[in-house]
Each structure stands twice: as structure tokens, then as C-alpha cells.
Amino acid sequence: MRLWVRYLREKRSHALVYLTMVFFFVTVGSLYHIENLEKLLYASLLTFVIWAMIGVCQGIRYMRQNLRLEEEYQYFEETGELSGKMQMRVFDSAAEGIEDAQSFQEAQERFLLLVHESKAAERRRWEESTSEARDYYMMWTHQIKTPIAAMKLLFERVNLQDRDAFLMKEELFKIEQYVEMVLTFQRLGSIASDLVLTEYDLSALVRQSVKKYSVLFINKGLGLELKEMDFKVVTDEKWFIFCLEQLLSNSIKYTGTGGISIRAEEAESGSVRLFIKDTGIGIRAEDLPRIFEKGFTGYNGRLDKRSTGIGLYLCQRIFAHLGIGVGVESREGEGTEMALRIPGPSKQNLRES
């Protein structure tokens, strides 16, 4: 019914022209007292029936075309691709061109199909170039790990103990972390297929991350308060540790004196809350709502020219896949506390059941 109403609305100009012509014929016949005026009215009625039959046939064709178009639109909306029949029509349109179209509607349809095919070809070229760049950066990331590992071995063999040696180790550690961040950014698109959710001891995961950053704690002279955490969590070790290391890195980077405390407590529904609190410079109130935005560095980022605004963005994306909630409390000049809500074994079992 909806399509019929639209069809009649589109054909209203034809109906108006026909009724106007009938009106003129009948009016002229009445003014000149033409005999057999009834026959003229009969002829008008007969032509109306013929026009109506033609209109119904065209209406049925109109409905079929529109139903087919709506099916194609729904298919394209669900898949982002044209159906097989439509792709064949695109090929035929490209071979014939719009100048051979039998109607304006057909010419318009061919033009739209050709535009879509052009955009699809452009998208394929862009995906190919993007894939090449992604493969190159992936290769570079893996290759750069070799000289980094070699430099670490050289530092261990030289066994330098002065302040410069510690600083050199710290800078090498930062290079390694930046490379790891690039690799994680490249893998982020396929994280769903890479997740392996398993039950872990939270204390072991935290200690593993803290041990990795021990050189930074020593170089900056920061204290560490690591409270006992006898909790089990369900997560992916590789991705969770990456995020935990990013949070530790930020805390160390923006903490000049004092230290960092890490504690955990049980939350409702069997989940665990992990708190990472530092005594650093804090985050301005106007920057706090935007710290997880891609590329946002805020006021603190302007103090540290090397800040990229990518670390917390990656953490938020990964936390979303791991089912981890994150909250932040901070006051400028007093420090920042990050709170993670991590699924526990009981919560995971409920989700699976």
C-alpha cells in the first residue's frame, strides 16, 4: 500500500492532465450543443479505463522495481556490499554506458551503480595501500627488537654502575616500550581474535609489571607500596599487563617525589577493584574527562613534550574488550588514582552460564 500511494503521488501530474483534457472536451461540447454528448462522455470513460489499466500495469512494474531496490538497500546496509545480481548490473552498466539506457530511471540507476563501483574500487586501492603500510610497520617493529635486545646484552656485559649507565638503561627501556606500543596499536584491530581469557593471580600480574619498571623507580628515587592482593581475576595476561604497564608508566612519568601505591579489594558480583595511586602532579579538572581520547595530551602533555596521548587511548580500547571498567580521580598537585574493576572467576562463571 505504501508503494502504491507513492506511485499515485508521482503520477498525479498525468492524472491532472487527463482530467483537464476531459473537462475541456465536455465543456466545448456543451457550449456548442454537440449532439450525442453522451457518446463523448462514453469515450472519455472508455479512455479512462484504458489509462487506468495501463497505470495499473506500470504500477505493478513500479512496485517490483522498488521492492527489488529496497532488498538491495537492505543487503547493502547489512553487508556493505552489493549483491551478486546488482554487481552483474554494474558490470553491464559499465559496458553499455548511460547513453544506451531506455529510460531516465534506467540511466539514473546506471549512473548510481557506476559511482558506487568507482567508490568501491577506490576503497580497495586504499585498503591495499594501508595493508602494505601496516605490513611494513609490523616488519619494522619486529626487526627493531633485535638491536634493542643486543644493546641490553651489551649493557649487562659492560656492567656499568655509575649514574650514566642507569640513565642509558632507562632510555633503552623507554625505546623498548615505545616499540611495544606501536606493535599493540597495530594489533588492536584484531584483538577480539587474540584474546585468551584465563584465571590469573592478580598479585603475580602486578608484580610482573612492577619488576619490569624497577629501573624507572630506581632512577627517579620513587617509593613503592605494594599491598597484599590475594585475589583471582579472569583476563588476558598479555593485554592486561600491557595496560597495567601503561598506567605505571604514566604514574612514574608525572611523579617527581613520593611514590606509588597499589592495592586491591573485593567488589560486588565477585569482581576485583585494583587501585594505582601516585603522588604526582595530578590532572587538571578540565582535562580529566578527555584523558582517554586519542591524541589528547592536555596540560600535562605540554609539560612533557614527548607525550603522545596514545597510551590511555589504547588502554581504554583494550579494557573494553576485557570487560574491565576504569575510573579516575585526580587533583592537581596532589596526585592521581586509577581504579580498575576486573572480572573475577565467579563473575565469569555467571556470564558463561
Backbone torsions as a table, in degrees:
resi	resn	phi	psi	omega
1	MET	NA	-38.9	-179.8
2	ARG	-61.4	-42.4	180.0
3	LEU	-69.3	-35.5	177.6
4	TRP	-65.0	-41.0	177.8
5	VAL	-61.9	-41.9	178.8
6	ARG	-67.0	-37.6	178.5
7	TYR	-63.9	-46.3	178.9
8	LEU	-63.8	-34.7	178.1
9	ARG	-66.2	-37.6	179.5
10	GLU	-71.7	-31.0	-177.4
11	LYS	-94.8	9.7	-176.8
12	ARG	-64.2	-29.4	178.7
13	SER	-67.1	-37.5	177.4
14	HIS	-65.2	-43.2	178.7
15	ALA	-63.6	-37.5	-180.0
16	LEU	-66.4	-40.2	178.3
17	VAL	-64.3	-44.2	179.9
18	TYR	-61.8	-47.9	-179.6
19	LEU	-63.2	-35.8	178.0
20	THR	-65.1	-42.2	178.8
21	MET	-63.6	-44.3	177.8
22	VAL	-60.4	-41.6	-179.9
23	PHE	-61.9	-42.5	-179.9
24	PHE	-65.6	-42.6	179.9
25	PHE	-62.2	-46.9	-178.5
26	VAL	-65.9	-40.0	-179.0
27	THR	-65.1	-46.9	179.9
28	VAL	-63.2	-41.7	178.9
29	GLY	-62.3	-37.3	179.9
30	SER	-70.0	-38.7	-178.2
31	LEU	-68.0	-36.0	-178.3
32	TYR	-96.7	9.7	176.1
33	HIS	52.1	46.9	179.2
34	ILE	-66.6	133.3	178.0
35	GLU	-70.2	159.0	-179.8
36	ASN	57.8	43.1	177.8
37	LEU	-61.8	-27.2	178.0
38	GLU	-62.8	-34.5	178.8
39	LYS	-67.0	-35.6	176.7
40	LEU	-64.6	-41.4	176.8
41	LEU	-66.1	-36.3	177.5
42	TYR	-64.0	-41.7	178.2
43	ALA	-62.7	-39.9	178.5
44	SER	-62.9	-42.8	178.9
45	LEU	-64.6	-40.4	179.9
46	LEU	-63.8	-44.3	177.7
47	THR	-64.7	-33.7	177.5
48	PHE	-62.8	-41.9	179.1
49	VAL	-63.0	-42.5	179.9
50	ILE	-63.6	-46.3	178.1
51	TRP	-61.0	-38.5	-179.4
52	ALA	-66.4	-40.7	178.7
53	MET	-63.8	-43.1	178.1
54	ILE	-63.5	-40.9	179.6
55	GLY	-63.0	-38.4	178.9
56	VAL	-66.4	-42.1	179.2
57	CYS	-62.9	-44.4	177.2
58	GLN	-65.1	-34.7	178.8
59	GLY	-65.1	-40.7	177.3
60	ILE	-62.6	-43.4	177.4
61	ARG	-63.3	-39.6	178.9
62	TYR	-62.1	-43.1	-179.7
63	MET	-64.9	-42.6	179.5
64	ARG	-61.9	-43.3	179.6
65	GLN	-63.3	-42.8	-178.1
66	ASN	-70.9	-36.2	176.4
67	LEU	-65.1	-41.4	177.4
68	ARG	-64.4	-39.1	178.6
69	LEU	-66.1	-39.4	178.5
70	GLU	-67.1	-37.3	176.4
71	GLU	-64.0	-41.1	177.5
72	GLU	-64.7	-39.7	179.7
73	TYR	-65.1	-42.3	179.0
74	GLN	-65.2	-40.3	178.2
75	TYR	-63.9	-43.2	179.7
76	PHE	-66.2	-36.7	-179.8
77	GLU	-67.5	-33.1	-178.2
78	GLU	-82.3	-36.9	-172.5
79	THR	-110.4	-21.3	-175.7
80	GLY	77.3	9.1	-179.4
81	GLU	-130.5	161.3	174.2
82	LEU	-81.4	151.5	176.1
83	SER	-72.1	169.7	-178.4
84	GLY	-60.8	-42.3	179.5
85	LYS	-63.6	-42.1	-178.9
86	MET	-67.6	-36.4	178.0
87	GLN	-64.0	-37.5	176.3
88	MET	-65.0	-36.5	178.1
89	ARG	-69.0	-34.5	175.2
90	VAL	-62.1	-43.1	179.7
91	PHE	-63.0	-44.7	178.9
92	ASP	-63.7	-39.5	-179.9
93	SER	-64.3	-40.4	179.7
94	ALA	-64.5	-33.0	-178.7
95	ALA	-77.7	-34.3	-174.3
96	GLU	-92.9	-38.7	-176.8
97	GLY	85.1	161.4	-176.1
98	ILE	-76.7	-16.6	-178.7
99	GLU	-70.0	-18.3	178.9
100	ASP	-95.1	5.3	-179.4
101	ALA	-66.2	146.9	-177.8
102	GLN	-86.0	-13.7	179.9
103	SER	-153.4	165.6	178.2
104	PHE	-64.3	-37.7	179.4
105	GLN	-62.7	-42.3	178.8
106	GLU	-65.7	-40.0	178.0
107	ALA	-63.7	-41.1	178.3
108	GLN	-64.2	-41.6	179.9
109	GLU	-64.5	-42.7	178.2
110	ARG	-61.9	-41.5	-179.7
111	PHE	-62.0	-45.2	179.6
112	LEU	-63.7	-38.8	178.7
113	LEU	-65.8	-39.7	178.7
114	LEU	-66.5	-38.7	176.8
115	VAL	-62.4	-43.5	179.4
116	HIS	-62.8	-43.0	-179.9
117	GLU	-63.8	-38.2	177.5
118	SER	-63.7	-43.2	178.1
119	LYS	-65.5	-38.3	179.1
120	ALA	-65.4	-40.3	177.5
121	ALA	-64.6	-39.6	177.8
122	GLU	-64.7	-39.2	178.0
123	ARG	-65.4	-39.2	178.3
124	ARG	-64.4	-40.6	177.8
125	ARG	-64.0	-40.6	179.4
126	TRP	-65.5	-41.4	179.8
127	GLU	-65.0	-37.7	178.7
128	GLU	-65.0	-44.5	179.5
129	SER	-66.8	-38.2	177.9
130	THR	-65.1	-39.9	179.1
131	SER	-64.1	-39.7	178.3
132	GLU	-63.9	-43.7	178.8
133	ALA	-64.6	-39.8	179.5
134	ARG	-64.4	-41.7	178.8
135	ASP	-63.9	-38.7	-179.9
136	TYR	-65.7	-46.2	-179.4
137	TYR	-65.2	-35.3	177.2
138	MET	-64.2	-43.5	178.5
139	MET	-63.8	-43.6	179.9
140	TRP	-61.9	-41.9	-178.9
141	THR	-61.2	-42.1	179.7
142	HIS	-71.6	-37.1	-179.0
143	GLN	-69.9	-35.0	-177.6
144	ILE	-69.1	-19.6	178.6
145	LYS	-66.3	-27.4	-178.7
146	THR	-64.8	-52.4	177.3
147	PRO	-65.2	-29.2	176.8
148	ILE	-64.7	-46.0	178.6
149	ALA	-63.3	-37.9	178.7
150	ALA	-65.2	-40.8	178.7
151	MET	-64.9	-37.9	177.7
152	LYS	-63.4	-39.8	177.6
153	LEU	-66.2	-38.0	178.9
154	LEU	-64.7	-40.0	178.0
155	PHE	-62.3	-39.1	179.9
156	GLU	-68.1	-35.1	180.0
157	ARG	-73.2	-38.2	-179.6
158	VAL	-68.5	-37.1	175.9
159	ASN	60.9	47.7	176.7
160	LEU	-75.0	142.4	-176.8
161	GLN	-120.9	-3.4	-177.0
162	ASP	-80.8	178.1	-176.6
163	ARG	-63.7	-38.1	-179.7
164	ASP	-62.1	-37.7	179.6
165	ALA	-63.4	-42.4	177.9
166	PHE	-62.9	-41.0	179.4
167	LEU	-65.4	-39.8	178.1
168	MET	-64.2	-40.9	176.5
169	LYS	-63.6	-37.8	179.2
170	GLU	-65.2	-44.0	-179.9
171	GLU	-65.8	-38.6	176.6
172	LEU	-64.1	-38.0	177.7
173	PHE	-63.4	-40.3	178.9
174	LYS	-65.0	-40.6	177.3
175	ILE	-59.1	-43.4	179.6
176	GLU	-62.1	-38.6	179.7
177	GLN	-69.4	-38.9	177.4
178	TYR	-63.7	-40.1	177.0
179	VAL	-63.8	-41.9	178.8
180	GLU	-63.5	-35.7	178.4
181	MET	-66.5	-41.1	177.1
182	VAL	-61.3	-44.2	-179.9
183	LEU	-63.6	-41.7	178.2
184	THR	-65.1	-41.0	179.2
185	PHE	-61.3	-38.4	179.9
186	GLN	-70.3	-32.9	-178.1
187	ARG	-85.7	-6.4	-171.7
188	LEU	-61.9	-33.9	-178.5
189	GLY	-65.7	-25.1	-178.6
190	SER	-112.0	24.7	-176.1
191	ILE	-64.2	-34.0	-176.4
192	ALA	-60.6	-35.9	-179.7
193	SER	-83.8	-7.4	-176.1
194	ASP	-104.3	-6.0	-176.4
195	LEU	-74.7	136.5	172.8
196	VAL	-130.8	96.8	-176.7
197	LEU	-82.4	120.9	-178.0
198	THR	-140.1	160.1	177.8
199	GLU	-80.8	129.2	-178.9
200	TYR	-130.5	157.8	171.8
201	ASP	-82.8	118.1	-175.6
202	LEU	-59.9	-39.4	-178.7
203	SER	-60.8	-39.4	-179.9
204	ALA	-66.0	-39.7	179.3
205	LEU	-65.1	-43.0	-178.8
206	VAL	-66.7	-44.6	-179.0
207	ARG	-64.6	-33.8	177.7
208	GLN	-63.3	-41.3	179.7
209	SER	-71.5	-42.4	-179.2
210	VAL	-62.9	-41.9	179.8
211	LYS	-60.8	-38.1	-179.9
212	LYS	-64.7	-32.5	-177.2
213	TYR	-97.7	13.9	-177.1
214	SER	-60.6	-35.6	-179.0
215	VAL	-62.4	-35.5	178.9
216	LEU	-72.1	-38.1	176.0
217	PHE	-61.3	-42.5	-177.9
218	ILE	-67.7	-46.0	-177.0
219	ASN	-63.9	-34.1	-178.9
220	LYS	-93.3	-6.8	179.4
221	GLY	67.7	36.2	-177.8
222	LEU	-94.0	144.2	176.5
223	GLY	-85.4	159.6	179.1
224	LEU	-135.4	123.5	175.8
225	GLU	-110.8	105.0	-177.1
226	LEU	-112.5	103.5	-177.4
227	LYS	-82.8	158.5	-177.7
228	GLU	-64.3	134.3	-178.1
229	MET	-131.4	89.2	-178.6
230	ASP	-93.6	68.9	-177.0
231	PHE	-134.1	149.5	173.5
232	LYS	-106.7	139.4	178.2
233	VAL	-131.6	158.4	177.2
234	VAL	-111.6	114.9	-176.1
235	THR	-160.5	-176.8	172.9
236	ASP	-104.2	121.1	-172.3
237	GLU	-58.1	-49.0	-174.7
238	LYS	-62.7	-49.5	-176.0
239	TRP	-72.5	-37.4	-179.9
240	PHE	-65.8	-43.3	-179.8
241	ILE	-65.3	-37.3	176.6
242	PHE	-57.7	-46.7	-179.7
243	CYS	-65.5	-42.9	-179.8
244	LEU	-61.0	-39.1	178.3
245	GLU	-66.8	-36.4	177.5
246	GLN	-64.5	-40.9	178.8
247	LEU	-66.5	-41.6	176.3
248	LEU	-63.3	-41.0	179.9
249	SER	-60.4	-43.9	178.9
250	ASN	-64.5	-42.4	-179.8
251	SER	-62.3	-44.2	179.8
252	ILE	-66.6	-40.5	-176.5
253	LYS	-61.2	-41.5	-173.8
254	TYR	-103.0	17.9	176.4
255	THR	-117.5	116.1	-179.2
256	GLY	-92.1	-40.0	179.0
257	THR	-134.2	161.6	-179.8
258	GLY	95.1	-125.4	-178.7
259	GLY	179.5	-164.0	-175.7
260	ILE	-130.5	136.3	176.7
261	SER	-118.9	141.4	-179.5
262	ILE	-129.6	126.6	-179.9
263	ARG	-144.2	167.0	-179.9
264	ALA	-143.5	154.9	177.0
265	GLU	-148.9	156.1	179.8
266	GLU	-78.3	139.0	177.9
267	ALA	-114.6	178.8	-178.9
268	GLU	-69.3	162.3	179.3
269	SER	61.7	22.4	175.6
270	GLY	79.8	4.8	178.3
271	SER	-83.5	169.5	-177.7
272	VAL	-125.2	136.9	177.3
273	ARG	-104.8	125.6	179.5
274	LEU	-111.4	128.5	-176.8
275	PHE	-115.1	130.9	175.4
276	ILE	-122.5	110.8	-173.9
277	LYS	-120.6	134.8	177.9
278	ASP	-123.2	170.8	178.7
279	THR	-112.6	36.4	-175.5
280	GLY	-82.2	-157.5	-173.8
281	ILE	-78.4	-11.5	179.0
282	GLY	76.7	-178.5	-178.6
283	ILE	-124.8	135.2	178.4
284	ARG	-63.3	147.7	-176.6
285	ALA	-60.4	-36.8	-178.6
286	GLU	-73.9	-19.8	178.8
287	ASP	-89.4	-21.9	-171.5
288	LEU	-57.3	-43.0	-178.4
289	PRO	-68.8	-11.9	-172.7
290	ARG	-113.9	7.9	-172.1
291	ILE	-67.4	-19.9	179.5
292	PHE	-94.3	3.1	178.3
293	GLU	-74.5	145.3	-179.1
294	LYS	-65.4	123.8	176.5
295	GLY	82.6	-2.4	-179.0
296	PHE	-81.5	126.8	-180.0
297	THR	-114.2	-25.4	177.5
298	GLY	67.1	-165.4	-178.0
299	TYR	-65.2	-40.3	179.8
300	ASN	-64.3	-34.3	178.8
301	GLY	-66.4	-27.9	177.2
302	ARG	-75.1	-26.0	174.4
303	LEU	-72.3	-38.7	177.7
304	ASP	-105.4	101.4	-173.7
305	LYS	-63.0	-18.6	-177.6
306	ARG	-86.2	-3.0	-178.3
307	SER	-67.9	135.9	-177.1
308	THR	-109.3	-18.5	-177.9
309	GLY	73.0	21.3	-177.9
310	ILE	-104.5	-32.7	-173.3
311	GLY	-56.6	-53.6	-178.4
312	LEU	-69.3	-30.9	175.9
313	TYR	-62.0	-45.6	177.5
314	LEU	-62.7	-40.5	179.5
315	CYS	-60.5	-44.8	-179.0
316	GLN	-62.7	-42.0	178.7
317	ARG	-62.6	-43.2	-178.8
318	ILE	-69.8	-42.1	178.8
319	PHE	-58.6	-36.6	179.5
320	ALA	-62.4	-39.0	178.5
321	HIS	-73.2	-31.0	-179.0
322	LEU	-85.5	-5.0	-178.0
323	GLY	73.0	26.7	-178.0
324	ILE	-101.6	126.5	174.5
325	GLY	-88.1	148.2	-177.0
326	VAL	-134.3	137.4	176.5
327	GLY	-134.2	154.2	-176.6
328	VAL	-133.7	133.4	171.2
329	GLU	-127.1	130.9	-177.2
330	SER	-155.1	147.7	172.6
331	ARG	-131.3	134.6	-177.2
332	GLU	-61.1	126.9	179.4
333	GLY	85.9	-5.3	-177.0
334	GLU	-117.8	-16.8	178.4
335	GLY	119.3	178.8	-176.0
336	THR	-135.3	143.1	175.7
337	GLU	-125.9	121.5	175.8
338	MET	-99.3	132.4	-179.2
339	ALA	-120.1	121.3	179.3
340	LEU	-108.6	135.0	176.3
341	ARG	-108.0	104.9	-171.0
342	ILE	-105.3	133.9	178.2
343	PRO	-62.4	136.7	175.9
344	GLY	-98.4	174.0	-178.2
345	PRO	-57.6	-42.7	-177.8
346	SER	-65.0	-39.0	179.3
347	LYS	-66.9	-37.9	178.7
348	GLN	-65.9	-39.0	179.4
349	ASN	-65.2	-39.6	177.3
350	LEU	-63.6	-38.6	-179.0
351	ARG	-66.9	-39.2	-179.0
352	GLU	-71.0	-33.8	-179.8
353	SER	-74.8	NA	NA
